[in-house]
Amino acid sequence: MHYHFRQVATLVWLLVCVLPSAALAKVPVFVSIFPQRYFVEQVGGEHVDVQVMVLPGASPTTYEPKSRQMAAIAKAKIYFSMGVPFEAVWLEKIVASNKSLRVVPMDRGIQKRAMASFHSHEEKEQHDGGRTISHNAGETIQHAIPDPHVWLSPPLVILQARTILVALQDIDPENGSAYETNFRTFILQVLELDKELRRLLKPHHGQRFMVFHPAWGYFADTYHLEQIPVEMEGKTPKPAQLKALITNARKHRIKVLFLQPQASAKIAEQVAKEIGAQVAWADPLALDWAENLRAVAEKFRQAMESAK
């Protein structure tokens, strides 16, 4: 009896000692935005501990890390960047706080599209070398600023998942086979999601939708749609620009305007009311990436169907 008791006591003691060390063995990872956390957790599984820099409701354009985040990042091994604007200011400071931190651009190897902006009438813009160009009325043009929203296209997420796999295997080779297995499982899920979205959106090829902030360009490109942004190069449109935008939206019979939680709803709701479109919430930074894309595609389909 005493022998069995000693065995149980020894086992309990071992569990108490081993479990905390197992938890500490997880690879500490930082990412910029929540969709990246989704991807890293899909590939890393139980072997990673992922923290997100841009907190819920905040904008990746203007975000400033909290002091507790800077303290936590001093212990991280990998930072997966994404090319979002706040990184241009903060990434160098983040690296300075942890000299051993490995920064891995998750968007590595992806040919980026330019950010879209609607131009309302004959507008002249200064470009490099003093060159000026004019834009036709009601034209959505591409600017030289790279569009960072590559996480909103499933085919591009496959490339990002490969980058995650290579980085995790390199820093934690002992769990390399587990990462490979997780990666393959995740890719199958992404391919299935892509197939589902193509089937859902195929009847609506060529259709346009409005967005307040032009975050959905890669999504639109992938599924043969076109986004028309309300923002003018990141700024709220002036009255004359807004009038032309509304005229253009009526011309193309746009029936849905996607608004993200990080943006102001006032202008978007005004535009939607003027053109008779639905306002639908679409958060490009949602954590549940797969379900979010399904929801956005379904909202678009419903808006198109109700307009018939």
N, C-alpha and C positions, 0 to 999 in steps of 0.2 A: 504493500500500500504506500509506504513512504517512498519506495523506489519510483513508483508511477507519479507520485506527487512531485518528486524532484525533476522527473522528465518533463512534466507539464510546465513547471516553473522555469526550467531552462529554456524551453521552447518559447514561452512568453517573453523572456528576457531577450532572446535572439531576435524576435519579431520587433520588439521595441527599439532595439539597436539598429536593425537592418532597414526598417521602413523609412525612417527619416533620411538615411544616407541614400536610399534609392530615389527618394523625391529630389534630393539635392543633385542627383546624377543627371537630371533632365538638362538639356541644352537650353540655356537662357537666351531667348531671341527677342529682339525688338523689331517692330514694323511701323510704318508710317500711318496706315489706315486699316480699318476693320476688315475689308475684303482680303487683304494680305494675310491677316491672322487666320481667316478661314482656310486659305490655300496652304499655309505653313502647317496648320494643325492637321489637314488632310494628309499631307505627306509625312509629317513628323510624328503624328499619333501621340502615343504616351511618352515619347522620348523628348518632347520639347515643352518648354514653358514660354508662351508667347505673350508679350505685352505690346499694347498699341499706343503710339504717341498721340495722334489726334483723337481726342476724347469725343463721345457722342454729342452731337449738336454743334460742334466746332467746325470751322472751315480750314481745309488744308492750305488755303491761300495765306491766311493771316495768323495761323496758330503759333503760340509760343509755349514751349514745354514747361510743365510745372517743375518746381524744385525737387519734388519727390521722384519725378520721372528721371531727372538728370542724375539723381542719386542711384536709382535702380539701374540705369544704363551703364553705370560704372562696373557692374557685375556681368553685363551681357557679353556673349561671345560673337553673335552675329547681328548686324542691322541690315535688314532688307529694305533698301530705298525704292522709291517708285517714280521719282521725278516730279512730285507734287511741289507747288511753289515754296512752301515753308522750308523745304530742305535746302534751298539755295542759301538761306540765311543761317540755318541751324545745324546743318550736317557737319560742317567744319568744327563747330563748337562741341558737338556730340562726340566726334572723334577725339578731340583734344581732352575730353574728360575720361577717355578710356583708350589708351594707346594700343592696347592689344585687340581692340574691337575690329572685327572684319566686316567691312561694308560691302554688301553684294547688291548691285542694281538688279532688281527683279525684272525690270523691263529690258534687260540686256538682249541685244540682237534683234529687237523689234523695230521695224521701220515705222516711225510715227507719222501720223497725219498732222496737218496744221489745225490750229483752233479755228473754228468757224465763227463768222460774224455777219449779221445782216446789214447791208447798206441800202439806205432808203432812196437815194436819188443820185444825181451826178455829184460824186464826192471825189475830191482829189486828196491823195495821201502822199506824204514824203516817204521815200524809201532810201536805202543805202545809195550813196553816190549822188544824192540830191535829185534822184529820178522821181517823177510824179506819174501816177496812173489814175485813170478815171474808172468809175464803176457804173454799170447800168442800173436803172431803176429797179428796186425790188430784188436785188441780187444777193445771194448768200455766198460770201467769198471766204477763202482760206488765208489765214495770216501766217507769218513766219514762226510764230510761237508754237512749239511742239505741244500737241494734245497729250496730256499724261494719262488719260482715262482708259488705258489699255486693258484694265481688269474687267471691262464690261463687254468683252467679246470672247466667247468660249474658245474659239480656235487660238486666240492669243494667250489665253490662260494656260493652255497646254504647254506653250513655250515657257511661261513663267514657272509652271510646276517643275519642268525639267531643270530650270535654274536652281530652284529650291532643293531638288533632289541632289544635284551635284554638290551644292554647298554643304548640306547636312552630312552627306557621305564623307566629304573631305574633312570636316571638323569632328565627326563622330563615326569613324570607320567601323567600330564594334557593332553598331546597329545599322550598318549599311544595307544588309539584306532586308531588314524590316522596312526601311525607307523605300527600297525598290518595290516591295510588295504593296505598300500603301500608295505609292506613285501610280502603279499600274491600275489599282482599284479606282483611284481618283480619276485617272484619264478615261476609263470606261464610263464613269458617271458623267464626265464633262461631254464626251461624245454623244451619250444618250440625251443629255440636255440640249445639245446643239441640234440634234435630229428632231427633237420635240419642238423646239422653237422655229426651225425651218418649216416644219409641217404646219404649225399654227399661223405663221406669218406669210406663207407663200401666196395666199389669195390677195395679199395687200402690197405686193411688190410695187415700188414706185410711189407709194403714198407718203405724204409729208405729215410730220407732227411738229408741234412747237415745244420748246423747252425754255425755261428761264435762263439757265446756265448751260452752255453747250457741252454737256458731259457725255452725251449719248451718241457721239459721232461714230465710234468703232462699232457699237451695237447696230446703228443704222446701216453702216457699210456692209456689215456681215449679213444682214437680213434684207438688203436691197430696199431700204427706206431712206428718208431724208429728214434730218432735223433742221428746224429753223429757230435760231436762238432769239430770245427777247433782248438779252444783254447785248450791248455794243462794246465789244472789246473789254469785257469785264465791268462795264459801267451801265447804270440805268439809262435807257434811251431818253433823249430830249423829246419835247412835244412833237416836233415835226417828224422825227424819226419814228416815234410811236404811231403817228397817224399813217405813215407809209407802211409800217409793219402790219397794221390792222388791215389796210387795203390789200396788201399782198396775201395775207392769211385768208381773207374773204375770197380772193381770186382763186386760190388753190383749195378752197373749201376744207380748211383744216378743222378737224373735229375734236382734237384733244391737245391739251397743253399740260406738259409734265412739269411739276414743281417739286423741288427738293427741299427738305426741312431746313437746310442751312440758308435758304434764300428768303427774301421778303415776298409775302403773298400778295401785297396790295396791287402792284403793277400787273402781275400775272392774272389776277382775278379780273382786273379792269379789261385787259386784252381779251380774255376768255368771254366775258360778258358781251363785248362789242362784236365778236365774231360768231357767237353762239356755240362755243366749244366747251367741252367738259374740262374741268381742272382735276388732274389725277396726281396723286403723290407718287414720286419715284425717287428713292434715295440711292444715289450712286455709291454711298458709303455704308450701306447696310451690311451687317455681319453675315447673315444667312444669304450668301451670294447666289446660290442656285435658286432658292425659293424667290428671291428678289427679282431675278431675271424672268422667271415664270410669271410672276405677278405683273410686271411691267408689260410683258408681251400680251398677257390676257387683257389688261386694261386697254391696250391699243386695239386689240381685236374687237373688244366690246364697243369701243367708241366708233370704229369703222362700221360695224354691223348695225349699230343704232342709227347711223347716218343714212342708211339706204332707204 
